Structure formats: C-alpha cells, structure tokens
Amino acid sequence: MGNRLYVGNISFQASEDDLKELFSKAGTVASTKMITDAATGRPRGFGFVEMSSDEEAQKAIELLNNSSFLDRNIVVNEAKPQGERDRGSHGGPSRERGGFNRERRPGGTGGRR
C-alpha cells in the first residue's frame, strides 16, 4: 500500500489546513492537496493527503473512512496512480455498440451489398 490517500465528499467549506488537522489524528501529514475547478477556482469536493508512512496511511483509512467531517461523511482510500484510474466513458457512442453510423441503410445491410 502507498502512503498517498484519496479523500472524497469533502465539504466545499473545508481548507487544506482543516484536512491536515483531521488527518494528523492518524499520524504525520506530509502534504495535502484539495482539487479545484480550473475554470472557476471552486473546490471540486475531493483531494489527496500524503501521510509519512504506509502504516499511518492505513491507520487514517481505518480511522477516517466514512467519518463525519464538516457535516459530510468523507471517503478515504488509497489513491490510485494516474494510469490505473477508471475514467469512465468519454465521448459519444461507439459504432461497435450500435452508435450513429451514416452508412447504415434500411434493409439491415449496413450499406454493403
């Protein structure tokens, strides 16, 4: 396990100092980062906390996951490296799944005869 944690469902009123204070209950906080919308600068409701050790990160998960923080139950789990995140489906429907296809003609031949 790594020592970098994902924290979700954070109150929009929370600050990085608030996060640091909360997570210090589990050990030494190396860094905090709350994610903001690039266009508006407003908080997006999630962030990352890096603990000093893997053991402290595990303790933070056990202590703080689904706990109340500024009237919201936060989600705390191990942060996934960027390449492993499930980003979901972006864009329109694909042709393989029956999406829009200009070549499709009545009669079910798909434009091929």
N, C-alpha and C positions, 0 to 999 in steps of 0.2 A: 504494500500500500504506500502511496505517496503522502506527503505532508501538505499538499495543496487541496483545499476544500471548496466545493461549490456551495453557495448559500442562496436559497431561493425563497420567494414570497416575503421579501424584506419590505417593511413599511417605507413609503416614499419620504417619510419624515426622518428616517434614520441617517446617521452620518457614519463615516469611516471610523471616527473615534468611538461611536456607540458600538459598532461591531467589534472593535479591538477590545473594549471594556468587557463585552459579553464573552468573547472567546478566551479572554485571559483567565476565566474560571477553569479552563481545561489545561492551561499551560502558557508558555511564552509565545506570543503572536509575533511572527517575523514580518508580516505585511498584510494589508487589507486593500481591496480594490472593489469599489462599487461601480457597476456599469451604468453609463448614462447614454441617452439617445444622442447620436452625433449631430443631428439637425437641431434639436431643441435644447439639449443640455439637461433634460429632465431625467431623473432616475428611472431605470427600467425594472427595478424590483428584484434584482439579483446581483450577486457579486462573488468575490473569491477571498478566502482567508488562507494565508500560509502559516502553518504552525512550525515551531522549531524542530520537531521530530515527528516521525511516523506514529510513535506511541501517543503523543499529545494530540495528533490529528484524530486518531481512533477514539481517544477519550472525548474529544469535542463532539464527534458524531454521536457517541453513546449518550452524552450529557445534554446535547442541544437539539438534536434532530426532533422535529415535531414539538418543540417547546415554544412557549409564548414569548414574543419579543415585540414590544410596542404594539400590543393588541393584535398581532398576527402570529400564526403558527408557522415558524420557519422550517425549511427543508435544508438539511445539512448532509452532504455525502461527499465521497471522494471525487475531486474534479477529474474529468477525463481529458487526456491530451487532445489537442485540436483535431487531429486526424481521426480520432475514434468517435467523435460526437455524431449522433444521429441528427442530421439537419432536416430530416423530413423531405417531402417532395416539393420542389420549386418549379415553377413554370406551368405550362398548360398540360393537357392530357397527351399521352404519347400515342403514336399510331398503333403500337402493339396492343394497347388496351382499348381499342375502339374509339380513339380520339378523332378529331376532324381530319378528313382526308379528301382533298379536292378531286382526286382521280376516281373516287368511288362513284359508280353509276348505278341506276336502278337495274335490277336483274341479278345482283349478287356476284358479278364477275370481277368487281374491283377495277374495271377499266381494261382488263386483259381479255382478249378473245382468241 
